[in-house]
């Protein structure tokens, strides 16, 4: 039967950036339970006033961001000289490492913009690494199609014989987009070592009879005997399944900085306030 749903957590509608309306799904109170993941935001609106302000230049340090566009276009620029546009169906993977300044602004003035962003923690040994960035177009993301029933888009991790374009040896993240064209069941095998959760971004899905509505987070129980999960969805439903190997390291967060000690946070704030951020080397 696979893993069961341990608990369900509703998202919280809020504003971030310069006034972008979004739903915060994973917050700090779940970071320990869902280690190595730190945050997950869903955004989606047909109203330009909900997204046009975007996310002007802001800092990050100590983790990775994964942005997946379900609809619309977002422009990225950063202090390491990277520039690009994430189109509908595409993904951006950015390693902030020792520090980066970047902006995420809509590349459109009307129409629908929707997607999600996940923060993935870095192990202590990698928090001082150089920033890294890459855009992936829709056609670069592997897809498994099951007749006219459903499909799985592999952003990271594995599904059957498909492998996502980004791997991380320590956290071994899985990020799968599950889309139902008809009512059906999808079984996904997951490593027994991994924490895992599900978030529907459209419609609802269920696991062993527990229904998970749109913009809710369902934590899957850790059970070495039942490592996989069986998800049921109706036509038109869509959800992301996220899993990763826990770091089990201290998490000390101050806004966009996630490190392992208070002293590291204080030093980061000193650098940022003095204009010496991001540092060339640490």
N, C-alpha and C positions, 0 to 999 in steps of 0.2 A: 504493500500500500504506500510506502514511502513516509517521509516526515509529516507530522501533523502540525497544525497551526498552534503555536504556543500562546500568542496574544495578538490583539489587534489595536492599532493606535491611529486615531484620526489625525490628519494633517491640520496645520494652523495657517490660515490666510494672513499674510503680512505684506509689508513693502520692504524692498531692499534697493541697493544701488541709489540712483537719483530719484526713486519713486516707482520702481517696477512692482506691479502686483504679482505675487506668487504664493504658492502653498509650500510651507516648510514641513517636510515629511519626517525627516530624521534630524533630531536636535540633540543637544549636549547630554540630556538625561538618558539617551540610549547609546551613547558612544561606547561605554564599557561593554554593554551586552552585544553590540554589533561591531566591535573591533574586528577588522581594521578600518571601518567606515566611520566618517566623522559627521557628514551632513548629506542630505538629499533634498533638493528643491525641485518642485514641478512648476512650470509656468505655461500658460496657455490662454490666449484671448484674441478675439476678433476686433477688439476696441484699441485703436492706436494709443490712446491716453494711458492704457495699462502697461505699455512697454516702450514707448518712444524715448523716455528719459534715459533708458539703458543703464549701464554700469560704467561710469567714467573711471579714469585712471585710479587704481587702488592697489595696495600691496598684498602679497602672499608669501608665506615662508613655511617650510617644513612638511609639505604634503603635495598631493597631486589633485588636479581637477579634471573631471571627465564631463564634457558637455555634449549632449546628444540632441540634435534638432529633429523634432517630429514634423514641424511645418515652419516655413519662413526662412529668413537669412540673418545671420549674426556676424558682425565684423570684429576681428580680434587684432589688437596691436599691443606690443610689450617692449619693455626696456632692453631686452636681449636682441631686438631688431626683427622679431618675427611679426609677420602680418598675414592675414588670410581671412577668408569668408567661409563660414560653415553653412552649407545649404541644407535644405530639407532632406532628411534621411542620412545626413553626415554626422561625423563625430570629431571632436577635438580633444586631444589628450595633452595636458600640460603638466610638467613636473616643475613646481615652484622651487624645490630644493632650497639652497641657501638664501634665495630671495629674488623676487621679481615684482615689477610694477606692470600692470596691464589694464586694458580697457576692453569691454564687450558692449558693442553698440549695435542697434538694429540696422540692418542694411535694407530697410523698407520703411515706407511711410503709411502703408495701409495693408489690409489683409490679415490673415491669421499668423500669429507667431506662437509656437508651442515647442516644448522640449523639457529637458531635465538636466540638472547638474549634480554630480556626486563628488564629494571630497573623500579621497582615499589617503590614509595616513602612510607616511614613509617610516621605515625602521630608523632607529637612532643613527645607525651607521651611514645612512643615505641622506640625512637631513641637511648636510652641507654640500651636497652634490651641485653641479652646475645646472641651471635651468634648461629644460628641454621641452620641445613643442612639436606637435604634428597634427595636421588636418587629414581626415579620411573621408573621401567622397562616398556617397551611398553605394556605388558599385564596387567599392573596395571592401565592404563589409560582407562576410560570407552569410548566405541564407540557405536554410533548409526548408523546402516547401513540401508539404504533405498533401498531394492532390489539390482539391479545392477546399480543404478543411482548415488548415492553419499553416503558419510559417514561423520560423525562429531566426532572428537576426543575431549573429554572434559578434558582439563588440569586443568582448574579452572572454578568456576561458575557452571551454570546449562544449560542443554539442554534437554527439555521434562522432563522425569523422571530420568535422569542421573545427577550425581553430581561429580564434580572434586575432587581429593584427598586432595586439600589444600583449606582452607577457611580463610578469614580474615574479622573480624567483622566490621572494620571501612571502609576499601576501597572496600570490597566485589568484588574482581576482577573476571572478566570473561576472559578466554583465550581458544578459540575454534579453532581447526584446521579443516577446511572445505575442503573436497577432492571430486572432481567430476569424476566419471567414465563415465558419459555421459552428454550431454547437459541437464540441469535441473535448477529448482529454489529451493532454500533452504530458508525457513523463520526461523528466530531466534528471539525469544522474549527476550527483554532486559528490565531491570528496567528503568523507566522514569527518575530516579535520576542520571543515569550514563552517563558520557561522553563515546564515542565509536568511534572506527576507524577500518579500514580494510586495510590489506597489502597482496597482492598476492605475493607468493614466486615462483609460477610457472604458466604460462599462464596469463590470464586476467579474471577479473570478472566485473560485472556491477550492478549498483543500480539505478533503475528507469531511465534507458537509459544512465547514465553516466558511461563510460568505465574506468576501473582502470587497467593500465598495470602492468606487473611484476615490483616489487621493487619500487612501488609508494604507498604513504599513502593517503587514502581517509578518511577525517573526516566526520562522520555522524552528521547531524544536531541534536541539542538538541530540542526535541519536545515532550512535555508530552502527547500530544494527539496521537502520533505515536511512541511508545516506541520501537517496534520491527523493524527488517530490512529484506527485501527480496533481496537475492543475486542470480544473475544468472551467471552460469559458463558453459564453454564448457568442453568436455571430456579432461581429463588430467590436468585441472586447479587445483590449490591449493592455499588457502589463510588462513591467521589467522584473526580472529575477536576478538578484544580486547575491553574491557569495564571496567569501575570502577567508584566508588563513589568519587567525588572530595573531597580533604582534605580542600582546601581553606585556607591554611597556607602559611607563607612565605617560599620561596625556595631560599636558598643561597648555591650555588655549587662552589666547587673548585676541578676540576678534579673528583677523585673518592670519594670525601667527599660531602655529601648533608645534610645540617643542616638548622636551622631556623634563625640564626643570624651570623653576621660577627665575633663576639667575639667567638662563638663556633668553627668557622672555624680556627681562629687564635690559639685557644687552641689545636685543633686537629693537626695543623701543628707543633706546639711546641712539642707535644708528639711524633709525627712521626720523626721529625728531631733530637730529643734527644734520640731516640731508645726506648722510653717508650710506643710505639704503637705495638699491641693493648693494651689498658688499661685493667687490670683485673676487675676493677669496676669503676663506675662513681658516 
